[in-house]
Amino acid sequence: LTKDLCTGEELTGTVTKLKTFGVRNLGEGQVEKASDFMAVGDTLQVRVFRIRKGEVDVALADSAAFQKRLFSDFAIGEQLQGTVVGVSKVGVFLDVGAVNAAFLAPENVLDFSMSALPELFKKGQKLVVKVAAIAPMQLDVSMK
């Protein structure tokens, strides 16, 4: 069945079974378990945002994740406004309105120095970046 689905597809379906894990995109608040939010027999509208190893990740139509762009919706060279959500030794992670954070590698920073990343970037900082590469599971951006 998953071979017939594609990322970005919007579906309407009926809940047939509830799992006790993987419920992070159910709503804006803290959701402990799916049964707090839905029941078997409920009809839901969802958007497929990731397919991997036969597993399908979806977001509910009224969740924030449903409104975010898929990596395939971006174009190489597209200019984006981003907010720093994480800084590590390997790079900077930005919220650019995608389903997952975009990655700014040290070599894509104008004044490249891996050790300087924590001094250059802070959580909440706003940046203008360009899409450098698009992969199914990663969106790479650049400041160059």
Secondary structure as a PSIPRED ss2 file (coil, helix, strand):
# PSIPRED VFORMAT (PSIPRED V4.0)

   1 L C   1.000  0.000  0.000
   2 T H   0.000  1.000  0.000
   3 K H   0.000  1.000  0.000
   4 D H   0.000  1.000  0.000
   5 L C   1.000  0.000  0.000
   6 C C   1.000  0.000  0.000
   7 T C   1.000  0.000  0.000
   8 G C   1.000  0.000  0.000
   9 E C   1.000  0.000  0.000
  10 E E   0.000  0.000  1.000
  11 L E   0.000  0.000  1.000
  12 T E   0.000  0.000  1.000
  13 G E   0.000  0.000  1.000
  14 T E   0.000  0.000  1.000
  15 V C   1.000  0.000  0.000
  16 T C   1.000  0.000  0.000
  17 K C   1.000  0.000  0.000
  18 L C   1.000  0.000  0.000
  19 K C   1.000  0.000  0.000
  20 T C   1.000  0.000  0.000
  21 F C   1.000  0.000  0.000
  22 G C   1.000  0.000  0.000
  23 V C   1.000  0.000  0.000
  24 R C   1.000  0.000  0.000
  25 N C   1.000  0.000  0.000
  26 L C   1.000  0.000  0.000
  27 G C   1.000  0.000  0.000
  28 E C   1.000  0.000  0.000
  29 G C   1.000  0.000  0.000
  30 Q C   1.000  0.000  0.000
  31 V C   1.000  0.000  0.000
  32 E C   1.000  0.000  0.000
  33 K C   1.000  0.000  0.000
  34 A H   0.000  1.000  0.000
  35 S H   0.000  1.000  0.000
  36 D H   0.000  1.000  0.000
  37 F C   1.000  0.000  0.000
  38 M C   1.000  0.000  0.000
  39 A C   1.000  0.000  0.000
  40 V C   1.000  0.000  0.000
  41 G C   1.000  0.000  0.000
  42 D C   1.000  0.000  0.000
  43 T E   0.000  0.000  1.000
  44 L E   0.000  0.000  1.000
  45 Q E   0.000  0.000  1.000
  46 V E   0.000  0.000  1.000
  47 R E   0.000  0.000  1.000
  48 V E   0.000  0.000  1.000
  49 F E   0.000  0.000  1.000
  50 R E   0.000  0.000  1.000
  51 I E   0.000  0.000  1.000
  52 R E   0.000  0.000  1.000
  53 K C   1.000  0.000  0.000
  54 G C   1.000  0.000  0.000
  55 E E   0.000  0.000  1.000
  56 V E   0.000  0.000  1.000
  57 D E   0.000  0.000  1.000
  58 V E   0.000  0.000  1.000
  59 A E   0.000  0.000  1.000
  60 L E   0.000  0.000  1.000
  61 A C   1.000  0.000  0.000
  62 D C   1.000  0.000  0.000
  63 S C   1.000  0.000  0.000
  64 A H   0.000  1.000  0.000
  65 A H   0.000  1.000  0.000
  66 F H   0.000  1.000  0.000
  67 Q H   0.000  1.000  0.000
  68 K C   1.000  0.000  0.000
  69 R E   0.000  0.000  1.000
  70 L C   1.000  0.000  0.000
  71 F H   0.000  1.000  0.000
  72 S H   0.000  1.000  0.000
  73 D H   0.000  1.000  0.000
  74 F C   1.000  0.000  0.000
  75 A C   1.000  0.000  0.000
  76 I C   1.000  0.000  0.000
  77 G C   1.000  0.000  0.000
  78 E C   1.000  0.000  0.000
  79 Q E   0.000  0.000  1.000
  80 L E   0.000  0.000  1.000
  81 Q E   0.000  0.000  1.000
  82 G E   0.000  0.000  1.000
  83 T E   0.000  0.000  1.000
  84 V E   0.000  0.000  1.000
  85 V E   0.000  0.000  1.000
  86 G E   0.000  0.000  1.000
  87 V E   0.000  0.000  1.000
  88 S E   0.000  0.000  1.000
  89 K C   1.000  0.000  0.000
  90 V C   1.000  0.000  0.000
  91 G E   0.000  0.000  1.000
  92 V E   0.000  0.000  1.000
  93 F E   0.000  0.000  1.000
  94 L E   0.000  0.000  1.000
  95 D E   0.000  0.000  1.000
  96 V C   1.000  0.000  0.000
  97 G C   1.000  0.000  0.000
  98 A E   0.000  0.000  1.000
  99 V C   1.000  0.000  0.000
 100 N C   1.000  0.000  0.000
 101 A C   1.000  0.000  0.000
 102 A E   0.000  0.000  1.000
 103 F E   0.000  0.000  1.000
 104 L E   0.000  0.000  1.000
 105 A C   1.000  0.000  0.000
 106 P H   0.000  1.000  0.000
 107 E H   0.000  1.000  0.000
 108 N H   0.000  1.000  0.000
 109 V C   1.000  0.000  0.000
 110 L C   1.000  0.000  0.000
 111 D C   1.000  0.000  0.000
 112 F C   1.000  0.000  0.000
 113 S C   1.000  0.000  0.000
 114 M H   0.000  1.000  0.000
 115 S H   0.000  1.000  0.000
 116 A H   0.000  1.000  0.000
 117 L H   0.000  1.000  0.000
 118 P H   0.000  1.000  0.000
 119 E H   0.000  1.000  0.000
 120 L H   0.000  1.000  0.000
 121 F C   1.000  0.000  0.000
 122 K C   1.000  0.000  0.000
 123 K C   1.000  0.000  0.000
 124 G C   1.000  0.000  0.000
 125 Q C   1.000  0.000  0.000
 126 K E   0.000  0.000  1.000
 127 L E   0.000  0.000  1.000
 128 V E   0.000  0.000  1.000
 129 V E   0.000  0.000  1.000
 130 K E   0.000  0.000  1.000
 131 V E   0.000  0.000  1.000
 132 A E   0.000  0.000  1.000
 133 A E   0.000  0.000  1.000
 134 I E   0.000  0.000  1.000
 135 A E   0.000  0.000  1.000
 136 P C   1.000  0.000  0.000
 137 M C   1.000  0.000  0.000
 138 Q E   0.000  0.000  1.000
 139 L E   0.000  0.000  1.000
 140 D E   0.000  0.000  1.000
 141 V E   0.000  0.000  1.000
 142 S E   0.000  0.000  1.000
 143 M C   1.000  0.000  0.000
 144 K C   1.000  0.000  0.000
